[in-house]
Amino acid sequence: MTVSERFSVPALILGAGAWGTALAIHWSKRAQPGQVSLWARRPEHVKELEATRLNQRYLPGAKLPDTLDLSPNLKAALLAFRERSQCDAKTPGGLIVLACPVAGLSQLSAEVTETLGPAQPGEGLLWLSKGLVQDGDAFCWPSDLVRRAMKADWPMAALTGPSFAMEVAKGLPCALTAASTDLGFARRLSRICHGGGMRVYASDDLLGAELGGAVKNIMAIAAGVADGLGLGANARAALLTRGLAETARLAVALGARPESMLGLAVLGDLVLTATGDLSRNRRVGLGLAKGEPLQQILQSLGHVAEGVNASRAVAGLARFHQVDMPIVQAVCQLLSGEQSAKAILSELLSRDPVDELDVSIAEAAKDLSTP
């Protein structure tokens, strides 16, 4: 392994679900012993991981490298990270990764700064969560939840894009986006995370990246329904294309960059999540098409399907900004039990025809064609 292929900074991953475990495996394969640590909330889970070096519940069959440290104590793990990140006086630094569902972001973010305070030289924070939360009249992206909960200043970014955890754990190639309002920090992340089959691009359109991460899960549910009803590949292609158009309309209304809709965090993640058999949200749609109760589907998954919770919030945000998102609205009606899958399909197909290239898609195409 060459120097450029090594993972070069201390990293603490908070959350031993599928994606957190996969990233811990990927990084620790390229790191020195003890450089990468994984924290799990339940002590009994950590004991199982230590005894078997496997995370059978969330990532069955993926071996944990011997170089990966495991911890059940959050405060101790954070303090150990700080000591490692600042031990090199010439090049201090390290990464803390929030690898939890959106619902756990606020608490975990607060605990980080309650223990560590402000970031020290070279330290940064990133999250893997995707979704949108409605709190009264406020709509909160993951970045909003992190900023509100942290009482100290940290460089921060979302690591997002098309990435099934199992494939990352196996070392299969993938490409991701590090999105931050601080482009310098995003570029630093891309350099740190690059390697071992993972390519990371930098973006300063954090809003666009988070929007894509939320809406693609909703579209994956819709695609699962279409596939479950046996509508064919033509229908799936049409659904995803019009779903991307809905996403672009909302992006323009919110002030995100239209060209981001054609990048990894939006189009790339949409294609993967809506067509891949490992997609939890697509499996929700497949189950709904069969008439299975939603709670039964979610229990059988054993994981969080963020599109279920995000659908109502995204639909509310679209209504607030007067953006037409018929597919998102249809998914909301299906999840709430208001209409059957077949009835919703009939309603979507009976909508009046419109011009295909609305302003959002036209602006994106124009931006991409500009030198």
Secondary structure, DSSP 8 states (H G I E B T S, - for coil): --GGGS--S-EEEE--SHHHHHHHHHHHTTS-TTSEEEE-SSHHHHHHHHHHSEETTTEEEEE--TT-EEES-HHHHHHHHHHHHTS-SSS--EEEEE-S-GGGHHHHHHHHHHHH-S--TTEEEEE-----EEETTEEE-HHHHHHHH--S---EEEEESS--HHHHHTT--EEEEEE-S-HHHHHHHHHHH-BTTEEEEEES-HHHHHHHHHHHHHHHHHHHHHHHTT--HHHHHHHHHHHHHHHHHHHHHHT--GGGGGSIIIIIHHHHHHH-TT-HHHHHHHHHHTT--HHHHHHHH-S--HHHHHHHHHHHHHHHTT---HHHHHHHHHHTTSS-HHHHHHHHHTS----SS-HHHHHHHHHHH--
